[in-house]
């Protein structure tokens, strides 16, 4: 449990306060190094700061395409009347980030870069950080107005140190993302090479189904090709052969047929109620037959011929909830390559 540094009996000595600060910063540093989820990291950081510094509230603002966004905000049970309006706080954070210096703004004082006063009744402490390659950020701490000058200096110093750790986390987060992108494209290149490694139709279709399943991490992928107005099974991942008379195969073919004949790409998860109207009966029948949790249909079109009808379709099955964004990103790139291989 965090030890408040301000106005708490038993923590008046410089030594005990220094030890408490050191312990707090050690916890924040460990979180910055070990945590991979930005939301969890900032929640922990802000809760630690509010608890340790007996603060009223804390927030972290971060640059985005829209300007500055409040990523996380925590408080100690204060009402909204005791805080700055969000728009005023956003403008204040943007001004402080542009200035690049930590600011302490007393109650009633003019807000930097604004004709508005600090009407929150709280001492506002803001610490900005910026570096090349990552979004700039501002940590904001709201303190009681009656804190001592020494307590203000302590809070400001701790907030500066926390802001440095937040920036380090941003840099590490960015580096991790770049490594993930490198791995993604490397895996994608490998899959495309495998799909095009054999001139034989049966081997190529099997490779498509297997490589898509490997990239997506799903349970099963069916590759279907369009024959006239219908889609027929060409390959199923991890299956030596398929019985075209089996009910499951006929249901897969119906799903793919619906997709290439106008329904387009769709993904449905059990209980979501989001099936396109024209395929809802086919999806319900497929779920009943297979006990799957997620099914996705992706029509295949050549990259330079989007106006023509799809030449085939991928039907992707999962017994768990799907990481939709990851699947979409992969299929957006991989789909045209699958069509080209066919």
C-alpha positions in Angstrom: 0.0 0.0 0.0 1.4 3.4 -1.0 2.6 5.7 1.9 1.3 9.3 1.5 4.2 11.7 1.4 2.2 14.8 2.3 0.7 15.7 5.6 0.8 12.2 7.2 2.0 11.6 10.7 5.1 9.5 10.9 6.5 10.5 7.6 7.9 14.0 8.5 11.6 13.2 8.5 13.5 13.8 5.3 14.9 10.2 5.5 11.5 8.5 5.7 10.1 10.7 2.9 13.1 10.0 0.7 12.7 6.3 1.3 9.0 6.5 0.4 9.8 8.4 -2.8 12.5 5.9 -3.7 10.1 3.0 -3.2 7.4 4.7 -5.2 9.7 5.4 -8.1 11.0 1.9 -8.0 7.5 0.5 -8.4 6.8 2.8 -11.3 10.1 2.0 -13.0 9.3 -1.8 -12.7 5.9 -1.2 -14.2 7.3 0.8 -17.1 9.8 -2.1 -17.8 7.4 -5.0 -17.3 3.9 -3.8 -18.4 3.0 -4.2 -22.1 -0.5 -2.8 -21.9 -0.7 1.0 -22.0 -4.0 1.2 -20.2 -2.9 -1.0 -17.3 0.4 0.9 -17.0 -1.1 4.3 -16.9 -3.8 3.2 -14.5 -1.2 1.8 -12.1 1.0 4.9 -12.4 -1.9 7.4 -11.7 -3.2 5.4 -8.8 0.2 5.2 -7.3 0.7 9.0 -7.7 -2.6 9.9 -6.2 -2.2 7.6 -3.3 1.5 8.4 -2.5 1.1 12.2 -2.9 -2.3 12.5 -1.3 -3.4 14.1 -4.5 -7.0 14.9 -5.5 -6.7 13.5 -9.0 -4.3 12.7 -11.8 -4.4 12.3 -15.6 -2.2 11.6 -18.5 -2.6 13.4 -21.9 -1.0 12.1 -25.0 -0.7 13.4 -28.6 -2.8 11.8 -31.3 -4.1 12.7 -34.8 -6.9 14.7 -33.1 -4.5 16.8 -30.9 -4.3 15.7 -27.3 -6.3 12.9 -25.8 -6.8 12.0 -22.2 -5.6 8.4 -22.0 -6.4 7.8 -18.3 -7.8 9.7 -15.4 -8.1 8.8 -11.7 -9.4 10.7 -8.7 -9.9 10.3 -5.0 -13.7 10.7 -5.1 -13.9 14.4 -6.0 -16.8 15.8 -7.8 -16.5 17.2 -11.3 -17.0 20.7 -10.0 -13.6 20.4 -8.3 -11.8 19.8 -11.6 -11.0 21.9 -14.6 -13.4 21.5 -17.5 -12.0 18.9 -19.9 -11.6 21.3 -22.8 -9.8 23.8 -20.5 -7.5 21.0 -19.3 -6.8 19.8 -22.8 -5.8 23.4 -23.9 -3.7 23.7 -20.7 -1.9 20.4 -21.4 -1.2 21.4 -25.0 0.3 24.7 -23.9 2.5 23.0 -21.3 3.6 20.4 -23.8 4.5 23.1 -26.3 6.5 25.0 -23.6 8.3 21.9 -22.5 8.6 22.9 -18.8 6.8 21.7 -15.7 4.2 24.1 -14.5 2.6 24.7 -11.1 -0.6 26.7 -11.3 -2.2 28.0 -8.1 -6.0 28.3 -7.6 -7.3 31.5 -9.2 -4.1 32.0 -11.3 -4.4 32.5 -15.1 -4.0 29.3 -17.1 -1.0 29.5 -19.5 -2.0 30.4 -23.0 -5.6 31.2 -22.0 -7.7 34.0 -20.6 -9.3 31.5 -18.3 -8.4 31.2 -14.6 -7.7 28.0 -12.6 -11.2 27.8 -11.1 -10.8 24.3 -9.8 -9.7 25.4 -6.4 -6.8 23.0 -6.7 -3.1 23.4 -7.3 -2.5 22.1 -10.8 0.9 20.5 -11.5 1.8 19.5 -15.1 4.9 17.8 -16.4 5.5 17.4 -20.2 7.7 15.0 -22.0 8.4 14.6 -25.8 10.9 12.6 -27.9 11.3 11.9 -31.6 9.3 8.9 -32.9 6.7 8.8 -30.1 3.7 10.9 -29.1 4.4 13.7 -26.6 2.7 13.4 -23.2 1.7 15.4 -20.2 1.2 14.1 -16.6 -1.3 16.2 -14.6 -1.6 16.1 -10.8 -4.2 18.0 -8.9 -3.2 18.9 -5.3 -5.0 20.4 -2.3 -4.3 24.2 -2.2 -3.1 24.1 1.4 0.0 21.9 0.8 3.3 23.4 1.9 5.9 24.8 -0.4 8.1 21.8 0.4 5.3 19.4 -0.4 4.7 21.2 -3.7 8.4 20.7 -4.6 8.2 17.1 -3.6 5.2 16.5 -5.8 6.7 18.3 -8.7 9.9 16.3 -8.5 8.0 13.0 -8.3 5.8 14.0 -11.2 8.8 14.8 -13.3 10.4 11.4 -12.5 7.1 9.7 -13.3 6.9 11.6 -16.6 10.3 10.4 -17.6 9.2 6.8 -16.9 6.0 7.3 -18.9 8.1 8.6 -21.9 10.4 5.5 -21.5 7.3 3.3 -21.6 6.1 5.1 -24.8 9.5 4.5 -26.4 9.5 0.8 -25.3 5.9 0.4 -26.5 6.9 1.9 -29.9 9.9 -0.4 -30.2 7.8 -3.4 -29.4 5.3 -2.4 -32.0 8.0 -2.0 -34.6 9.3 -5.5 -33.8 5.8 -6.9 -34.1 5.5 -5.2 -37.5 8.8 -6.7 -38.7 7.7 -10.2 -37.5 4.3 -9.8 -39.2 5.8 -8.9 -42.6 8.4 -11.6 -42.3 5.7 -14.2 -41.6 3.6 -12.9 -44.5 6.5 -13.1 -46.9 7.1 -16.7 -45.8 3.5 -17.6 -46.3 3.3 -16.1 -49.8 6.4 -18.0 -50.8 4.9 -21.3 -49.6 1.6 -20.6 -51.4 3.5 -20.1 -54.7 6.0 -22.9 -54.2 4.2 -25.6 -56.3 2.8 -25.3 -59.9 0.2 -28.0 -59.1 -3.3 -26.8 -58.4 -4.0 -29.2 -55.5 -0.8 -28.4 -53.8 -1.3 -24.7 -54.2 -4.8 -24.7 -52.8 -3.7 -26.8 -49.9 -0.8 -24.4 -49.2 -3.2 -21.4 -49.3 -5.5 -23.0 -46.7 -2.6 -24.1 -44.4 -0.7 -20.8 -44.6 -3.8 -18.6 -43.9 -4.5 -20.8 -40.9 -0.9 -20.5 -39.7 -0.9 -16.7 -40.0 -4.3 -16.2 -38.4 -3.9 -18.8 -35.6 -7.4 -20.0 -36.2 -8.8 -23.5 -36.0 -9.7 -24.2 -39.6 -9.6 -22.5 -43.0 -11.6 -23.6 -46.0 -10.6 -22.4 -49.5 -13.4 -22.3 -52.1 -13.4 -21.4 -55.8 -16.3 -20.0 -57.7 -17.8 -22.2 -60.4 -20.4 -20.2 -62.2 -22.8 -18.9 -59.5 -21.7 -21.4 -56.8 -18.6 -21.9 -54.7 -17.0 -25.3 -54.3 -14.4 -26.6 -51.8 -10.9 -26.6 -53.1 -9.0 -27.3 -49.9 -9.5 -27.5 -46.1 -6.6 -27.0 -43.8 -5.4 -30.0 -41.9 -7.7 -32.3 -43.8 -6.4 -35.0 -46.2 -9.6 -35.0 -48.2 -13.2 -33.8 -47.8 -16.5 -35.5 -48.5 -18.4 -33.1 -50.7 -21.7 -34.7 -49.6 -21.1 -34.0 -45.9 -23.5 -31.5 -44.4 -20.7 -29.3 -43.1 -19.1 -29.0 -46.5 -22.4 -28.1 -48.1 -22.9 -25.4 -45.4 -19.4 -24.0 -46.0 -20.1 -23.8 -49.7 -23.4 -22.0 -49.1 -21.7 -19.4 -46.9 -19.0 -18.8 -49.5 -21.6 -18.6 -52.3 -23.6 -16.0 -50.4 -20.4 -14.0 -49.8 -19.3 -13.9 -53.4 -22.8 -13.2 -54.7 -23.3 -9.9 -53.0 -23.1 -10.4 -49.2 -19.4 -9.5 -49.3 -16.9 -10.0 -46.5 -18.4 -10.6 -43.1 -17.5 -12.0 -39.6 -20.0 -13.3 -37.1 -19.4 -14.4 -33.5 -22.0 -16.5 -31.6 -24.5 -14.4 -29.8 -23.4 -11.1 -31.5 -26.6 -10.8 -33.6 -24.6 -9.1 -36.3 -25.1 -11.5 -39.2 -25.8 -9.8 -42.5 -29.5 -10.3 -43.1 -29.0 -12.2 -46.4 -26.7 -14.8 -44.8 -28.2 -15.1 -41.3 -29.9 -18.5 -42.0 -26.7 -19.9 -43.4 -24.6 -18.7 -40.5 -27.1 -20.1 -37.9 -27.1 -23.5 -39.6 -23.3 -23.5 -39.8 -23.0 -22.6 -36.1 -25.5 -25.3 -35.1 -23.6 -27.9 -37.1 -20.0 -27.1 -36.0 -20.3 -25.5 -32.5 -17.9 -22.8 -33.6 -17.6 -19.5 -31.9 -16.5 -17.4 -34.9 -16.8 -17.6 -38.6 -15.5 -15.2 -41.2 -16.0 -15.2 -45.0 -13.5 -13.2 -47.1 -14.2 -13.2 -50.9 -11.0 -13.3 -53.0 -10.4 -10.7 -55.7 -7.3 -9.8 -57.7 -5.7 -6.6 -56.5 -6.0 -5.0 -60.0 -9.5 -6.2 -60.7 -11.8 -5.1 -57.9 -14.8 -4.6 -60.3 -15.1 -8.2 -61.3 -16.8 -10.9 -59.3 -14.6 -12.7 -56.7 -12.9 -15.8 -58.0 -13.1 -17.6 -54.7 -13.6 -17.3 -50.9 -11.9 -18.1 -47.6 -14.1 -19.3 -44.8 -12.3 -19.0 -41.5 -13.4 -20.9 -38.4 -12.5 -20.4 -34.7 -13.8 -22.1 -31.5 -12.9 -18.9 -29.6 -13.6 -15.2 -30.0 -11.5 -13.8 -32.9 -9.0 -11.0 -32.8 -10.9 -9.2 -35.5 -8.5 -6.3 -36.1 -5.5 -8.7 -36.5 -7.4 -10.9 -38.9 -8.6 -7.9 -40.9 -5.1 -6.5 -41.2 -3.7 -9.8 -42.3 -6.5 -10.6 -44.8 -6.4 -7.2 -46.4 -2.8 -7.9 -47.4 -3.0 -11.7 -48.0 -6.3 -11.9 -49.8 -5.1 -10.5 -53.2 -2.1 -12.9 -53.0 -4.4 -15.8 -52.5 -6.4 -14.7 -55.5 -3.3 -14.3 -57.6 -2.1 -17.8 -56.6 -5.5 -19.3 -57.7 
